[in-house]
Amino acid sequence: MIQTISRLRWVLYGGYLLAATLALMMAFTPGLALLGLPPERITFVPAMITGAPWSLPLFLVRLDSVTTLAITMVANLLNVAIGLMLAKSGD
């Protein structure tokens, strides 16, 4: 049972890493090109969702695109670090 829970933690962490990577790819023009989307489809919303709770104020306050991108990248980096600590805590 404990092995299953440990594996599930790593699977969930890997799923979050994949979601955060795709979300940040949607915030950059080269990332959109790799996904096969036109440059007009740039959006920060998926990156703001995967960066929650640190990026939740961005839903209330309108900032310029550079500041929004910086906040979402830092928020996702914080979540990656916290997720890694949580995944390794059972080992």
C-alpha positions as CSV (number, residue, x, y, z in Angstrom):
1,M,0.0,0.0,0.0
2,I,2.8,2.4,0.9
3,Q,4.6,1.7,-2.4
4,T,1.4,2.5,-4.3
5,I,1.0,5.8,-2.5
6,S,4.7,6.6,-3.1
7,R,4.4,5.9,-6.8
8,L,1.2,7.9,-7.0
9,R,3.0,10.9,-5.6
10,W,5.6,10.8,-8.4
11,V,2.9,10.3,-11.0
12,L,1.0,13.3,-9.8
13,Y,4.2,15.3,-9.6
14,G,5.1,14.3,-13.2
15,G,1.6,15.2,-14.4
16,Y,1.9,18.7,-12.8
17,L,5.3,19.2,-14.4
18,L,3.8,18.3,-17.8
19,A,0.9,20.7,-17.3
20,A,3.1,23.5,-16.1
21,T,5.4,23.0,-19.1
22,L,2.6,23.1,-21.5
23,A,1.1,26.1,-19.8
24,L,4.3,28.1,-20.0
25,M,4.8,27.0,-23.6
26,M,1.5,28.7,-24.3
27,A,2.9,32.0,-23.0
28,F,5.8,32.2,-25.5
29,T,5.8,32.5,-29.3
30,P,8.3,29.7,-29.9
31,G,6.3,27.4,-27.5
32,L,3.2,28.0,-29.5
33,A,5.1,27.2,-32.7
34,L,6.1,23.9,-31.2
35,L,2.5,23.2,-30.3
36,G,1.4,24.1,-33.8
37,L,-0.6,27.2,-32.8
38,P,-0.4,30.7,-34.4
39,P,1.3,33.5,-32.4
40,E,-2.0,35.2,-31.9
41,R,-3.0,32.5,-29.4
42,I,-0.6,33.7,-26.6
43,T,-2.3,33.4,-23.3
44,F,-1.2,33.6,-19.7
45,V,-4.3,32.0,-18.1
46,P,-3.1,28.4,-18.1
47,A,0.2,29.5,-16.5
48,M,-1.7,31.5,-14.0
49,I,-3.8,28.5,-13.1
50,T,-0.8,26.1,-12.7
51,G,1.0,28.9,-10.6
52,A,-1.8,29.1,-8.1
53,P,-1.9,30.2,-5.3
54,W,1.0,32.5,-5.9
55,S,-0.5,33.9,-9.1
56,L,-4.1,34.3,-8.0
57,P,-3.8,38.2,-7.6
58,L,-3.2,38.3,-11.4
59,F,-6.8,37.4,-11.9
60,L,-7.8,40.6,-10.0
61,V,-5.1,43.1,-11.1
62,R,-4.3,43.9,-14.8
63,L,-0.5,44.2,-15.2
64,D,1.6,44.5,-18.3
65,S,2.6,41.3,-20.1
66,V,6.2,41.3,-19.0
67,T,5.2,41.6,-15.3
68,T,2.5,39.0,-15.7
69,L,4.9,36.5,-17.4
70,A,7.5,37.1,-14.7
71,I,5.0,36.5,-11.9
72,T,3.6,33.3,-13.5
73,M,7.1,31.9,-14.1
74,V,8.2,32.5,-10.5
75,A,4.9,31.0,-9.3
76,N,5.3,27.9,-11.3
77,L,8.9,27.5,-10.2
78,L,7.8,27.8,-6.5
79,N,5.1,25.1,-7.1
80,V,7.7,22.8,-8.8
81,A,10.0,23.1,-5.8
82,I,7.2,22.6,-3.3
83,G,5.9,19.6,-5.3
84,L,9.3,18.0,-5.4
85,M,9.6,18.4,-1.6
86,L,6.2,16.8,-1.1
87,A,6.9,14.0,-3.5
88,K,10.3,13.2,-1.8
89,S,8.8,13.5,1.7
90,G,7.6,9.9,1.7
91,D,10.8,8.3,0.6
